[in-house]
Amino acid sequence: MSKGLKIKISEKQVKKIAGYYELSGRVKRLEEALLKLQEQMKDFGVPLPFHDPYDFCEDNEDRRIIDILFSSSGLTTTEIASMIDHDRWFVLRRLKSIEERSLKDKKLNPKTEPKRSIFIHEGHRWMLNRDLLM
């Protein structure tokens, strides 16, 4: 027969573990309060300052492109295409369609309000506008 394993835990470690549980409870309450606030803001028609970029994706290919952009500080369409095994024109069409859907959702004109787009263009590089994202 096997005997149970006995582990000694100091009082300091017990307090630290209890602190983690307390912190996770606080985070959960904050997330719930944030969701409630977002729902109330939507009810009153107040535009939210941030968006989930996955809301504008049509399929898994769009999500893969967004995931790649999340993990980078900016890539060209050629670099993204090599990561997802497509040509750069495919990636460019997808990025533009995601951007159009996001601007249409916010009823914005990309020519007059480019800073409100979920994408930032620096030359040929595409980046996510992290100021507008969750």
C-alpha positions in Angstrom: 0.0 0.0 0.0 1.2 3.5 -0.8 1.2 6.2 1.8 -0.1 9.7 1.2 2.5 12.3 0.4 2.9 15.0 3.1 3.9 18.5 2.1 4.9 21.2 4.5 3.7 24.7 3.6 4.7 27.7 5.5 2.3 30.3 6.8 3.8 32.8 4.4 3.1 30.5 1.4 -0.5 30.0 2.6 -1.0 33.8 2.7 0.5 34.1 -0.8 -1.9 31.4 -2.1 -4.9 33.1 -0.4 -3.8 36.4 -2.0 -3.9 34.8 -5.4 -7.4 33.5 -4.9 -8.5 36.9 -3.6 -7.0 38.6 -6.6 -8.6 36.2 -9.1 -12.0 37.0 -7.4 -11.4 40.7 -7.8 -10.5 40.3 -11.5 -13.6 38.2 -12.1 -15.8 40.9 -10.4 -14.1 43.6 -12.5 -14.7 41.7 -15.7 -18.4 41.2 -14.8 -18.7 44.9 -14.0 -17.1 45.8 -17.4 -19.5 43.6 -19.3 -22.4 45.1 -17.5 -21.1 48.6 -18.3 -20.7 47.7 -21.9 -24.2 46.5 -22.1 -25.6 49.7 -20.5 -23.5 51.8 -22.9 -24.9 49.9 -25.9 -28.4 50.3 -24.5 -27.9 54.1 -24.4 -26.3 54.2 -27.8 -22.9 55.3 -26.6 -20.1 54.1 -29.0 -17.5 51.9 -27.3 -13.9 53.1 -27.7 -12.6 49.6 -28.4 -13.5 46.7 -30.6 -12.8 43.0 -30.9 -11.1 42.6 -34.3 -12.4 39.0 -34.6 -15.9 40.5 -34.9 -15.0 41.6 -38.4 -13.6 38.3 -39.5 -15.6 36.1 -41.9 -13.7 32.8 -41.6 -10.7 31.1 -40.1 -8.4 32.6 -42.8 -9.3 36.1 -41.5 -8.7 35.0 -37.9 -5.3 33.6 -38.8 -4.3 36.9 -40.4 -5.5 38.8 -37.3 -3.6 36.4 -35.0 -0.4 37.0 -37.0 -0.8 40.7 -36.7 -1.4 40.4 -33.0 1.9 38.7 -32.6 3.9 41.2 -34.6 4.7 44.8 -34.7 3.8 45.2 -38.3 4.2 43.0 -41.4 3.9 43.3 -45.2 1.3 41.3 -47.1 4.1 39.2 -48.5 5.4 38.3 -45.0 1.8 37.4 -43.9 1.2 35.4 -47.1 4.3 33.3 -46.5 3.0 32.4 -43.0 -0.4 31.3 -44.1 0.6 29.7 -47.5 -1.3 32.1 -49.8 -0.3 34.8 -52.2 0.0 38.4 -51.1 -3.0 39.5 -53.1 -5.2 37.1 -51.1 -3.9 38.6 -47.9 -4.3 42.2 -49.2 -8.0 41.5 -50.2 -8.7 40.0 -46.8 -7.1 42.9 -44.9 -9.0 45.4 -46.9 -12.3 43.6 -46.5 -11.8 43.3 -42.7 -11.0 47.0 -42.6 -14.1 47.9 -44.7 -16.3 45.9 -42.4 -14.8 47.5 -39.3 -15.3 51.0 -40.7 -18.8 50.2 -42.0 -19.7 48.9 -38.5 -18.5 52.2 -37.0 -20.0 54.2 -39.9 -16.7 55.9 -40.5 -15.0 57.1 -43.7 -11.4 55.7 -44.0 -10.3 58.7 -46.0 -11.4 61.3 -43.4 -10.8 59.3 -40.2 -7.9 56.9 -40.8 -7.0 56.9 -37.1 -10.3 55.2 -36.2 -9.5 52.1 -38.4 -8.5 48.8 -36.6 -5.4 48.8 -38.9 -2.5 51.2 -39.2 -0.6 51.5 -42.4 3.0 52.5 -42.4 4.2 52.2 -45.9 3.5 48.6 -46.9 3.3 47.4 -43.3 0.0 46.5 -41.7 -0.4 46.7 -37.9 -3.4 46.5 -35.6 -4.4 49.8 -34.0 -4.1 48.6 -30.4 -5.8 51.8 -29.1 -9.1 50.7 -30.5 -8.9 47.0 -29.4 -9.8 45.3 -26.2 
